[in-house]
């Protein structure tokens, strides 16, 4: 051998050099192999401080005898495993260069869970019972599409649960089984209550009474939801702002609302936990509710509960039973009653954003009675005077009186119209159509009565006028002589002039007006025909001439052009 730089290899034979190189290579391979082996141990994962919460969760779980790579590296060909190893080494580089995320993300594929020696027989086990006494069958959840979603193992067995690892997160169950399935007594859980829960067979006591679920559910056919109304909370909505946590590309954000696409790419392909996107839903007995007490403070509802219901309490959600109590009044006040065939005609006070408490501030109970019954704020003429002055005194009661009178007379006319149709010789489609029209008219009258027409006298007047017109048409078609109610202020349109204007000193209708180039005696015409003969009545100060008003004029003035 010759010299190589400052080193003299003349005394070393080629054979010895090869042997030395072989030993170096062997030691290198052993070290490399050891490093590769060590990199596959949980201790190596825990060498990064950001992995400590995950390592602690793994160490306290049922999987603490299983290496991380057994789950995070699915069974695959060597080429795939090398790629996975490269990905893992890239995480090491990120850690060394301080470019890592404090919340690492990793996926566990179904193949890892179902590999030989792990849970390969899980799909064949049929129904199992969880520690929380929930019946569950893996096969339909993994092998079938559920509500349009193809679930995976980690859809329910979350990747990380604080203090646990790869264990069931029941929040996912609640989302699939309860979202969009109704609320309160209308809740219809996917699979039904008994699809997951065993019906308790034992007796339990509440107070001094003994109960058995079987007496109600099996013998009486009572639904679980009849008693357990308040056991589901939350709606599981997926607000768009949660998308921005991971995405900032407009083309990806454009898919918001495309539910099948989102679930396929997040749940099926990438194991994203449901509650990264959805708001939480909970299921179980609520905590004790705070109730008002006689003293005016609050008390906690407390009643002896059976052991199986430990911690349970009623929440007293009144809306489960008392539903739509003011729906009619709100429709009347807002003037939005298109379902009854009425035009949109909001009250002027609604347009002025006057809330209910603007008029409802008179207490209906006081003293000893209020101590137990509470109080309801009723509308009072004091509110009219408070806002509009003393001239408005008695207007509310006069409006109510006029409404009661008109409703009574229109209702009586409706009964007469029904009788006339029943006794008529009308048949087939004509009879059916007329009966349907009478049904609509009757609903309009009931609407004014039940929704309190004084919330919006303009819409109330329109509804009663349309009903009266329908009854009159029924009389004409059957040949029956029905009462002519056209002179009633709420039907003629003269209610403004008779109930409001005189009190306020407003001279409407005026004695004369200009129309079609002529001066006409306006008040005389209103006394003869009523406002609606010529005007389309809307809300306050909205009374345009009817498009066919000249036809009305020609009834008395045939030479009019």
C-alpha positions in Angstrom: 0.0 0.0 0.0 1.1 3.6 -0.5 0.7 6.8 1.4 -2.7 8.5 1.3 -2.2 12.1 2.4 -0.5 12.2 5.7 -1.4 8.6 6.4 0.9 5.8 5.5 -0.9 2.5 4.6 2.2 0.8 3.3 2.1 -1.7 6.2 -1.6 -2.6 5.7 -2.5 -5.3 3.3 -5.5 -5.0 1.0 -7.1 -8.0 2.9 -6.8 -6.4 6.2 -8.4 -3.2 4.9 -11.3 -5.1 3.5 -11.8 -6.8 6.8 -11.8 -3.5 8.6 -14.2 -2.0 6.2 -16.5 -5.0 6.6 -16.5 -4.6 10.4 -17.3 -0.9 10.0 -20.1 -1.7 7.7 -21.4 -4.4 10.0 -21.3 -2.1 13.0 -23.0 0.5 11.0 -25.8 -1.9 9.9 -26.2 -3.0 13.5 -26.4 0.6 14.7 -28.8 1.5 11.8 -30.9 -1.6 12.6 -31.0 -0.6 16.2 -32.0 2.9 15.4 -34.7 1.6 13.0 -35.9 -0.7 15.8 -35.8 2.0 18.4 -37.7 4.3 16.1 -40.6 1.8 16.1 -40.9 1.9 19.9 -43.3 4.1 21.9 -40.3 5.5 23.8 -39.0 7.0 20.6 -42.3 8.6 19.9 -42.3 10.0 23.4 -38.8 11.6 22.9 -40.6 14.5 21.2 -42.2 16.6 24.0 -45.3 17.3 21.9 -46.1 13.6 21.9 -46.3 13.3 25.7 -50.1 13.7 26.0 -50.6 11.1 23.3 -48.0 8.8 24.9 -49.7 9.1 28.3 -53.1 8.4 26.8 -51.7 5.3 25.1 -49.9 4.1 28.2 -53.1 4.2 30.2 -55.2 2.5 27.6 -56.0 -1.1 26.7 -53.5 -0.9 23.8 -50.5 -0.2 26.0 -48.9 -3.5 25.0 -49.2 -2.7 21.3 -46.5 -0.6 19.7 -47.6 2.6 18.0 -46.4 1.4 14.6 -48.7 -1.6 14.8 -51.7 0.7 14.4 -50.2 3.7 12.5 -48.5 1.4 9.9 -51.2 -0.8 8.3 -50.3 -4.2 6.9 -48.9 -3.4 3.4 -46.2 -4.2 0.8 -42.6 -3.2 1.6 -42.8 -0.3 -0.8 -45.7 1.2 1.1 -44.0 0.6 4.4 -40.8 2.4 3.2 -43.0 5.3 2.2 -44.6 5.4 5.6 -41.2 5.2 7.2 -40.1 8.2 5.1 -43.1 10.1 6.3 -42.3 9.3 9.9 -38.6 10.4 9.4 -39.9 13.7 7.9 -41.6 14.3 11.3 -38.3 13.9 13.0 -36.7 16.4 10.7 -39.6 18.8 11.4 -39.0 18.4 15.1 -35.3 19.0 14.9 -35.8 22.1 12.7 -38.6 23.4 14.9 -41.1 23.5 12.0 -43.5 21.0 13.6 -47.1 21.6 14.7 -48.0 21.3 18.3 -51.1 19.2 17.4 -49.7 16.3 15.2 -52.3 14.4 13.1 -52.1 10.7 12.3 -54.5 8.3 10.8 -55.3 4.7 11.8 -56.6 2.7 8.9 -59.2 -0.1 9.3 -56.6 -2.6 8.0 -54.6 -2.0 11.2 -57.5 -2.8 13.5 -58.7 -5.8 11.5 -55.3 -7.4 11.0 -54.7 -11.0 12.1 -54.1 -11.2 15.8 -55.9 -8.0 16.6 -59.6 -7.5 15.9 -60.0 -9.7 12.8 -63.0 -11.5 14.2 -64.7 -8.3 15.4 -67.1 -8.2 12.5 -68.3 -11.7 13.2 -69.1 -11.2 16.9 -72.6 -9.8 16.3 -74.1 -7.7 19.1 -71.8 -6.7 21.9 -72.6 -4.8 25.1 -70.3 -1.9 26.0 -69.3 -0.9 29.5 -72.0 1.7 29.4 -74.6 -1.0 28.7 -75.1 0.0 25.0 -75.9 -2.8 22.6 -73.8 -2.5 19.4 -73.1 -4.5 16.3 -69.9 -3.7 14.3 -70.9 -5.4 11.1 -73.7 -3.0 9.8 -71.7 0.0 10.9 -68.5 -0.9 9.0 -69.9 -2.9 6.1 -72.9 -0.8 5.2 -73.4 2.8 4.4 -75.1 4.5 7.3 -77.2 7.6 6.6 -75.2 8.2 3.5 -71.8 7.8 5.3 -69.3 5.0 5.1 -68.0 4.8 8.6 -64.5 3.5 9.6 -63.2 2.1 12.9 -62.0 5.5 14.1 -65.2 7.2 13.3 -66.4 5.9 16.7 -63.0 4.9 18.2 -61.5 8.4 18.3 -57.8 8.7 17.5 -57.2 10.4 20.8 -59.4 10.8 23.8 -58.0 12.8 26.7 -56.8 10.3 29.2 -57.6 7.3 26.9 -56.5 6.1 23.5 -58.4 4.6 20.6 -61.6 4.2 22.7 -65.2 4.9 21.9 -66.3 8.5 21.8 -70.0 8.3 22.3 -70.5 11.8 21.0 -70.1 10.4 17.5 -73.0 8.0 18.2 -75.2 10.8 19.4 -74.5 12.8 16.2 -75.5 10.0 13.8 -78.5 8.8 15.9 -80.0 12.1 16.9 -79.1 14.9 14.4 -82.0 15.9 12.3 -84.3 13.4 14.0 -86.6 15.8 15.8 -86.7 17.4 19.2 -88.6 16.8 22.4 -91.6 14.5 22.0 -91.0 14.5 18.2 -87.6 12.9 18.6 -87.2 9.7 16.5 -83.7 8.3 17.2 -82.1 6.3 14.4 -82.7 2.7 15.3 -85.1 3.6 18.2 -84.2 3.8 21.9 -84.3 0.0 22.3 -82.0 -0.5 19.4 -79.2 0.6 21.7 -80.6 0.3 25.2 -81.8 -2.8 27.0 -85.2 -2.2 28.6 -84.7 -2.3 32.4 -86.6 -5.2 33.9 -86.3 -4.5 37.6 -88.5 -2.3 39.8 -87.4 1.1 41.1 -88.9 3.5 43.5 -89.5 7.3 43.1 -90.7 8.7 46.4 -93.2 6.1 47.8 -94.2 4.7 44.4 -92.8 1.6 42.7 -92.4 1.5 38.9 -91.4 -1.0 36.3 -90.5 0.1 32.7 -92.1 -3.1 31.4 -95.5 -2.0 32.7 -95.4 1.1 30.5 -93.3 0.2 27.5 -94.5 -3.4 26.9 -98.0 -3.6 28.4 -99.2 -0.1 27.7 -97.1 0.6 24.6 -95.8 3.9 26.0 -92.8 5.3 24.1 -89.6 6.0 26.0 -89.8 9.6 24.9 -93.1 10.2 26.7 -91.2 10.3 30.0 -87.6 10.9 28.9 -88.1 14.1 26.9 -85.0 16.1 27.8 -82.2 13.6 27.3 -80.8 15.0 24.1 -79.1 18.4 24.0 -77.5 20.2 21.1 -78.2 20.1 17.4 -74.9 19.1 16.0 -74.7 21.9 13.5 -71.5 22.3 11.4 -70.9 26.1 11.1 -68.8 27.2 8.2 -66.3 29.0 10.4 -64.9 25.7 11.5 -63.8 25.0 7.9 -61.3 27.8 8.2 -59.4 25.9 11.0 -57.9 23.6 8.3 -58.7 25.2 4.9 -58.1 28.5 3.2 -58.5 27.6 -0.4 -61.7 29.0 -2.0 -62.1 25.9 -4.2 -62.3 23.7 -1.1 -64.5 26.1 0.9 -66.9 26.1 -2.1 -67.9 22.5 -1.2 -69.5 23.7 2.1 -73.0 22.4 2.0 -72.2 19.4 -0.2 -72.8 16.8 2.5 -71.9 13.6 0.6 -68.7 15.1 -0.7 -67.6 16.4 2.7 -68.4 13.1 4.5 -66.6 11.0 1.9 -63.4 13.1 2.1 -63.4 13.7 5.8 -64.9 10.6 7.4 -64.3 7.8 4.9 -60.9 8.9 3.4 -59.2 10.8 6.1 -60.6 9.7 9.5 -61.4 13.3 10.6 -63.3 13.2 13.9 -66.9 14.4 13.6 -66.6 17.1 16.2 -63.8 18.8 14.4 -66.6 20.1 12.2 -69.9 19.5 14.1 -71.0 21.1 17.3 -71.4 18.7 20.2 -74.6 16.8 21.0 -75.0 15.2 24.4 -77.3 12.4 25.6 -78.2 11.5 29.1 -80.2 12.8 32.1 -79.6 16.5 32.6 -78.5 18.1 35.8 -81.0 19.4 38.3 -82.8 22.5 37.0 -83.0 25.8 38.8 -86.7 26.5 39.6 -88.3 29.7 40.7 -89.4 29.5 44.4 -92.3 31.3 46.2 -89.8 33.6 47.9 -88.6 34.9 44.5 -85.2 33.2 44.6 -84.4 30.0 42.8 -84.4 26.4 44.1 -83.0 23.2 42.7 -85.4 20.5 41.7 -84.7 17.6 43.9 -86.6 14.3 44.1 -85.5 10.8 45.1 -84.4 9.0 42.0 -83.7 5.3 41.4 -80.0 4.2 41.3 -80.2 3.8 37.5 -81.1 7.4 37.3 -78.5 8.8 39.7 -78.0 12.5 39.0 -81.1 12.7 36.8 -83.4 15.7 37.0 -86.2 17.3 35.0 -85.3 20.5 33.1 -88.9 21.6 32.8 -88.7 22.6 29.1 -92.2 23.9 28.7 -92.0 24.1 24.9 -92.2 20.3 24.8 -96.0 20.6 25.6 -96.8 24.2 25.1 -96.1 24.7 21.4 -97.0 27.5 19.1 -99.0 29.2 21.8 -98.7 32.7 20.2 -98.2 31.6 16.6 -101.6 33.0 15.5 -101.0 36.3 17.3 -97.6 36.7 15.7 -99.0 36.0 12.2 -101.8 38.5 12.8 -99.4 41.2 14.1 -96.8 40.7 11.4 -99.4 40.4 8.7 -97.8 37.2 7.3 -100.7 34.8 6.9 -100.3 33.7 3.3 -101.2 30.1 4.3 -104.8 31.4 4.9 -105.0 33.0 1.5 -104.5 36.5 2.8 -102.2 39.2 1.5 -99.2 40.4 3.5 -100.6 43.2 5.5 -98.4 44.0 8.6 -99.6 46.2 11.5 -98.2 49.7 11.4 -96.9 49.0 14.9 -95.1 45.9 13.7 -93.4 48.0 11.0 -92.4 50.4 13.7 -90.7 47.6 15.5 -93.0 47.8 18.6 -92.4 44.6 20.5 -95.2 42.8 22.5 -94.2 44.5 25.7 -95.0 47.9 24.1 -98.7 47.1 24.7 -98.6 44.2 27.1 -97.7 45.6 30.5 -100.8 45.3 32.6 -100.4 42.5 35.2 -103.3 40.1 35.4 -102.5 38.7 38.9 -101.4 40.5 42.0 -101.0 39.9 45.7 -101.5 36.4 47.1 -102.6 34.9 43.8 -99.4 36.0 41.9 -97.3 34.3 44.6 -98.4 30.9 43.2 -99.5 31.5 39.7 -97.0 34.1 38.5 -98.1 36.8 36.2 -99.0 37.5 32.6 -98.7 40.9 31.0 -102.0 41.7 29.2 -102.6 44.4 26.7 -104.2 47.6 28.2 -105.6 50.8 26.9 -103.1 52.5 29.2 -100.5 51.6 26.6 -102.5 53.4 23.9 -102.8 56.5 26.0 -99.1 56.3 27.1 -97.9 56.5 23.5 -100.6 58.3 21.6 -102.3 60.5 24.1 -105.7 60.7 25.9 -107.6 60.9 22.6 -106.9 57.2 22.2 -108.7 56.2 25.4 -111.3 53.5 24.8 -110.2 52.8 21.2 -108.9 49.4 22.2 -112.1 48.3 23.8 -114.3 49.7 21.0 -112.1 47.8 18.5 -112.6 44.6 20.4 -116.3 45.1 20.7 -116.7 45.7 17.0 -114.6 42.6 16.2 -116.7 40.4 18.5 -119.9 41.7 16.9 -118.6 41.2 13.3 -117.2 37.7 14.1 -120.5 36.6 15.5 -122.5 37.8 12.5 -120.1 36.5 9.9 -119.9 33.1 11.7 -123.7 32.9 11.8 -123.8 33.7 8.0 -121.2 31.0 7.5 -123.4 28.4 9.3 -126.3 29.4 7.1 -124.1 29.1 4.0 -123.1 25.6 5.1 -126.7 24.6 5.5 -127.6 26.0 2.1 -124.9 24.0 0.4 -125.9 20.8 2.3 -129.5 21.2 1.1 -128.7 22.3 -2.4 -128.7 20.2 -5.5 -125.1 21.0 -6.3 -123.0 17.9 -7.1 -119.6 16.8 -8.1 -116.7 19.2 -8.6 -118.9 22.2 -8.1 -120.1 21.1 -4.7 -116.6 20.0 -3.7 -115.1 23.3 -4.7 -117.7 25.3 -2.9 -117.3 23.2 0.3 -113.5 23.8 0.1 -114.0 27.5 -0.3 -116.3 27.6 2.8 -113.6 25.7 4.7 -111.1 28.4 3.9 -113.5 31.1 4.9 -114.2 29.4 8.2 -110.4 29.2 8.9 -110.1 32.9 8.2 -112.8 33.8 10.7 -111.3 31.4 13.3 -107.9 33.1 12.7 -109.3 36.5 13.5 -111.0 35.2 16.6 -108.2 33.1 18.0 -105.3 35.4 17.0 -107.1 38.4 18.4 -107.9 40.7 15.5 -107.1 43.8 17.6 -103.4 42.9 17.1 -103.9 44.1 13.5 -107.3 45.4 12.6 -106.4 45.9 9.0 -105.6 42.2 8.4 -108.6 41.2 10.6 -110.9 43.4 8.4 -109.5 41.9 5.2 -109.9 38.3 6.5 -113.5 38.9 7.6 -114.4 40.7 4.4 -113.0 37.8 2.3 -114.9 35.2 4.4 -118.2 37.2 4.1 -117.6 37.5 0.3 -117.2 33.7 0.1 -120.4 33.1 2.1 -122.3 35.5 -0.2 -121.1 33.6 -3.3 -122.3 30.4 -1.7 -125.7 32.0 -1.2 -125.8 33.0 -4.8 -124.9 29.6 -6.1 -127.4 27.8 -3.9 -130.2 30.3 -4.3 -130.2 30.9 -0.5 -131.0 34.4 0.9 -128.2 35.1 3.3 -127.7 38.2 5.5 -126.3 41.3 3.9 -123.5 42.4 6.3 -121.8 44.9 3.9 -122.8 47.8 6.2 -120.7 46.6 9.1 -117.7 48.9 9.5 -115.1 46.1 9.4 -116.6 44.8 6.2 -117.5 48.1 4.5 -114.0 49.5 5.3 -115.5 52.4 7.2 -114.1 51.3 10.5 -111.3 54.0 10.3 -114.0 56.7 10.1 -116.2 55.3 12.8 -113.7 54.1 15.4 -110.6 56.3 15.1 -111.0 59.5 13.1 -113.8 61.1 15.1 -111.9 60.8 18.3 -108.8 62.3 16.8 -110.5 65.1 14.9 -109.4 63.8 11.5 -111.9 64.7 8.7 -111.8 61.5 6.7 -113.7 60.9 4.6 -113.8 64.5 3.4 -117.0 66.0 2.1 -115.7 66.2 -1.5 -112.8 64.9 -3.6 -111.5 65.3 -7.1 -111.9 62.2 -9.3 -111.6 61.8 -13.0 -111.6 65.5 -13.5 -114.7 66.1 -11.5 -115.6 67.1 -8.0 -117.6 64.3 -6.4 -119.5 64.2 -3.0 -117.1 61.7 -1.3 -118.8 61.4 2.1 -122.2 60.8 0.4 -120.8 57.9 -1.6 -119.2 56.3 1.5 -122.5 56.4 3.3 -124.2 54.7 0.4 -121.7 52.0 -0.6 -118.9 51.8 1.9 -115.2 52.3 1.2 -114.4 48.9 -0.3 -116.8 49.6 -3.2 -114.2 51.9 -4.7 -111.0 51.4 -2.7 -108.5 48.6 -2.1 -108.0 48.8 1.6 -104.5 48.0 2.9 -102.8 49.1 6.1 -102.9 52.6 7.6 -103.3 55.3 5.0 -103.1 52.8 2.1 -106.4 52.9 0.2 -105.8 53.2 -3.6 -108.7 53.1 -6.0 -109.7 49.7 -7.4 -108.5 49.1 -10.9 -112.1 48.4 -11.9 -113.6 51.3 -10.0 -115.2 52.8 -13.1 -117.3 49.7 -13.4 -118.7 50.5 -10.0 -119.3 54.1 -11.0 -121.3 53.0 -14.1 -123.8 51.2 -11.9 -125.2 54.6 -11.2 -123.6 56.6 -13.9 -123.9 54.5 -17.1 -122.8 57.4 -19.3 -119.4 57.7 -17.6 -116.4 57.2 -19.9 
